[in-house]
């Protein structure tokens, strides 16, 4: 049987075999997927990183007093 899992999915499967209550929140999962897509290194020149960074900056500006 062949499984087509990303590294993230595979890691979660392994962890859930040990403890079925393990899960990843959506924000962390998004960051891990981006990191995997960038070849497991932070590349500030990639558009995916820039979109993520702008999204984070946008959220930060709304949370400031």
Backbone bond lengths (Angstrom), bond angles and torsions (degrees), N, CA, C in turn:
res aa  C-N    CA-C-N  psi(-1)  N-CA   C-N-CA  omega(-1)  CA-C   N-CA-C  phi
1 X - - - 1.444 - - 1.528 108.61 -
2 X 1.319 116.40 129.56 1.459 121.38 -179.57 1.529 109.25 -105.10
3 X 1.319 114.82 136.74 1.461 120.59 177.24 1.516 108.81 -113.57
4 X 1.310 116.87 133.14 1.457 121.80 173.59 1.520 107.81 -104.50
5 X 1.313 115.69 85.49 1.458 121.23 -178.78 1.517 109.49 -116.17
6 X 1.314 116.29 144.73 1.455 119.68 171.33 1.523 107.49 -74.83
7 X 1.318 116.00 167.98 1.464 119.79 176.95 1.525 110.55 -57.62
8 X 1.309 116.16 -39.75 1.466 120.89 179.45 1.524 110.95 -62.01
9 X 1.315 116.56 -49.92 1.463 120.09 -179.62 1.524 110.74 -61.89
10 X 1.323 116.46 -41.93 1.462 120.91 179.95 1.530 110.71 -62.25
11 X 1.330 116.07 -44.00 1.468 120.26 179.63 1.528 110.59 -62.21
12 X 1.324 116.95 -41.93 1.466 120.03 179.10 1.527 111.51 -65.22
13 X 1.326 117.06 -39.44 1.468 120.45 177.75 1.523 110.09 -61.27
14 X 1.335 116.66 -45.73 1.466 120.13 179.46 1.524 111.49 -61.48
15 X 1.328 116.37 -43.94 1.466 119.85 179.28 1.523 111.77 -65.23
16 X 1.327 116.52 -39.28 1.461 120.00 -178.44 1.526 112.01 -70.42
17 X 1.334 117.50 -21.67 1.463 119.80 173.59 1.530 110.44 -67.78
18 X 1.323 116.18 -29.97 1.464 121.42 178.86 1.529 110.43 -84.49
19 X 1.323 115.34 -44.54 1.470 120.72 -178.96 1.528 108.19 -141.71
20 X 1.319 116.57 111.38 1.462 120.92 -173.97 1.528 113.85 -66.18
21 X 1.320 117.73 -12.61 1.461 121.05 -177.08 1.528 113.44 -91.52
22 X 1.329 117.65 4.99 1.464 121.70 -179.38 1.527 109.14 -75.89
23 X 1.329 115.75 134.21 1.456 121.11 174.70 1.516 108.88 -152.46
24 X 1.313 115.82 166.34 1.460 121.47 178.98 1.523 108.15 -116.79
25 X 1.339 116.68 136.92 1.464 117.99 178.02 1.534 109.69 -73.41
26 X 1.322 116.40 161.23 1.464 121.61 -173.24 1.524 113.56 -60.16
27 X 1.328 117.37 -41.80 1.464 120.63 -179.04 1.514 112.53 -63.99
28 X 1.320 116.48 -43.48 1.464 120.72 179.35 1.525 110.41 -67.51
29 X 1.328 116.62 -40.13 1.462 120.92 178.07 1.522 110.35 -61.05
30 X 1.329 117.30 -42.65 1.464 121.86 178.39 1.532 110.63 -60.23
31 X 1.331 116.72 -43.84 1.460 120.42 179.28 1.526 111.66 -65.01
32 X 1.319 117.58 -40.53 1.465 120.62 179.15 1.525 111.55 -65.93
33 X 1.330 117.35 -39.83 1.465 120.71 177.33 1.523 110.53 -63.08
34 X 1.325 116.57 -42.07 1.457 120.94 178.48 1.527 110.23 -62.97
35 X 1.316 116.98 -44.21 1.462 122.44 -179.90 1.530 110.29 -61.60
36 X 1.323 116.89 -41.84 1.465 121.07 177.81 1.529 110.22 -64.63
37 X 1.337 117.03 -43.44 1.464 121.26 -179.86 1.531 111.80 -62.94
38 X 1.328 116.49 -30.79 1.469 120.55 179.87 1.531 112.08 -85.26
39 X 1.329 117.95 9.42 1.458 120.50 177.77 1.515 113.37 80.02
40 X 1.327 116.78 28.35 1.470 123.60 177.48 1.526 113.01 63.57
41 X 1.330 115.76 34.05 1.467 120.87 171.49 1.526 107.22 -147.94
42 X 1.313 115.90 148.48 1.463 120.18 179.49 1.520 107.83 -78.95
43 X 1.327 115.39 119.78 1.461 121.64 -178.80 1.527 107.86 -120.64
44 X 1.320 115.93 100.11 1.465 122.02 -176.09 1.525 112.95 -64.47
45 X 1.328 117.89 -15.87 1.460 120.47 -178.55 1.530 112.66 -86.70
46 X 1.324 118.18 -10.40 1.468 121.34 -177.98 1.523 110.70 -77.73
47 X 1.319 116.17 139.68 1.466 120.63 -179.23 1.532 111.73 -63.32
48 X 1.326 117.21 -34.53 1.471 119.75 179.12 1.529 110.74 -62.08
49 X 1.327 116.90 -38.42 1.466 120.48 178.21 1.529 109.83 -68.53
50 X 1.323 116.67 -44.01 1.464 120.19 -178.45 1.530 111.80 -63.17
51 X 1.331 117.65 -39.74 1.474 120.47 176.81 1.525 110.55 -63.24
52 X 1.327 116.18 -43.62 1.463 120.39 178.72 1.528 110.39 -62.12
53 X 1.327 116.36 -44.86 1.461 121.32 -178.11 1.533 110.46 -62.41
54 X 1.326 117.32 -43.20 1.463 120.50 179.04 1.532 110.86 -65.38
55 X 1.318 116.73 -36.60 1.459 120.92 177.67 1.527 110.38 -63.54
56 X 1.329 116.94 -43.63 1.466 121.62 178.94 1.524 110.24 -65.01
57 X 1.329 116.95 -43.17 1.466 120.14 178.63 1.526 111.09 -62.64
58 X 1.317 117.13 -38.93 1.461 121.17 178.48 1.516 111.86 -62.55
59 X 1.324 116.61 -42.09 1.464 120.39 178.47 1.521 110.80 -67.40
60 X 1.323 117.02 -37.02 1.463 121.07 -178.64 1.526 110.79 -66.60
61 X 1.327 117.23 -36.99 1.462 119.51 -177.80 1.529 111.36 -68.12
62 X 1.327 117.82 -29.26 1.461 120.62 178.26 1.521 112.47 -78.99
63 X 1.325 117.16 -21.89 1.462 119.08 -176.67 1.523 113.03 -91.77
64 X 1.323 117.99 -4.29 1.466 120.64 -179.78 1.524 109.60 -82.11
65 X 1.332 117.00 144.46 1.478 119.73 -179.35 1.508 112.98 -69.14
